[in-house]
Amino acid sequence: MRKLVYLFILVFSFLSCTSDDGDKTIDSELIGTWKMTEAFISSGGPQYWVDVENGEDFEFFENGMFSSTRFSECTTGTFSVEQNKLVLQYNCNGFESTSENQDGFITYDLKFEADTFIATPTSGPICIEGCSYKYQKN
């Protein structure tokens, strides 16, 4: 009987640890301060990387919050990483961006490379020829 009680407690412990957030996580690789240093663009032909001077900054915190210099009207919000997709939600009342999807999120495909990450927009107006942005960890 005692073994059955222990088994019940063990099974209950595993079941109680599940989350309703699905694959939504805070990616520890992302925590820290990042600066946009390059943009992958096209002017109608093949794409190429160009240096970005005074690129926007992002700071990602362990509690799921971020700050950014991208928009002067709103500089803070929450973030998560879902299946290699960065999801940002700015938290200023009345703030809207053309980069948001219909649910109010700004999303990017996310790829890490050493001390950089590459963000490719997946919400809002998408670049016709494609575009990506490289961020360097500070």
N, C-alpha and C positions, 0 to 999 in steps of 0.2 A: 504494500500500500504506500509506503514511504517513497519508493522509487516512482510510483505513478504521480505522486504529488510533485516531486522534483521535475519529472518530465513535463507536467502541466505548467509549472513555473517557467521552465526553460522555453517551451513553445510560446507561452504568452509573452515572454520577454522579447522574442524575435518578432512576433506579430505587432507588438506595440511600438517597435522602432521604425515601422514603415512610415513613409511620408506621403502626403497628398500632393506634393509639389512635382511628382514625376521625376524627370531628369534635371530639374532646376537646381543649380548648385552655385556656390561661390568658388571660382577657380583660383587656387592659391597662386598660380603662376601670374595671374593678373594683378594681384595686390601690389600696390606701389604707385609711383609717379611715372608717367609716360609722356613723351613729346612726339608729335608728328614730325618726321624728318624727311619723308619722301612720299610722292604720289605717283601711281601707275596710271598713265593717261594715254589718250590717243587724240590726234587732231584729224581723224578721218583715215588714218593709215594704221600701221602696226603700233601696238602699245609700247611704251617705254617709261622708265623711272625718271623722275625729275626731283631734284632737291627742293625742299620746302623751307624757306626762311621764316622764322617766327611762327612755326606751326602751333596748332592748338595743343593744350595740355589736358591730360586726364589724370586724376588720382583716384584709385580704387581702394576702398577700405574693407577690412575683414567683415564688417557688419552688413555688407551689401549696399552701402552708400557709395556715391562717387561725387567728385567735383570736376568741373570742366570749364575751359575758357572758350569753348566753341560758340556759345550764344551769350551775348552780353545781357540779354533779358532774363536768363535763367542759368544758373551755374551749378545746381545740385540736383541729385535724384537718386534713384535706386538702380541696381544692375543685377543681372544673373547671367550665367552661361548655361545654355541648353543645347546639348548635342553639337558642340563647337560653334554655337551661334551666340554672339553677345547681344543681350537685350537690355536697352537703356530706357528708363522712364524718368523724364524730368519732372520735378515736383512743385513747380511754381504755378499758383492759381492763374488761370487765363492764358498760360503759355501754350502755344501751338507752333509746330514746325512743319514745313513741307516735307521733312524727312520722316515723319511719323507714318506708321501704318494705320489702318482703320481702328485699331484697338488703342492707339496712343503711344505705341512703342517705336523706338528707333532700333533697327536690328542690323547686324553685320555678321557675315561668315567670318570666323576667327581662325587664324593659323599662326602658331608660335614657331619662331626660328631663333634659337640662341637667346639673346637679350632683346629681341624685337618681337612684335606681333604685327600681322597684316590683317586689316579689317576691310572687308568688301561689302558695301552697302547692299541690303536685301529689302529695305523698306523705302518708302518715299519715292521720289523720282530717281530711277536707276539710270546710270550713264549708258547711253546707247552702245558705245563702243566698249564699255566695261571700264571700271576704275577700281582702284584699291588704294589704301593708305597704310604706310608703314610707320609704326610708333617705336621709339627707342626708349628703353627703361633708363631712368635717371638714377 
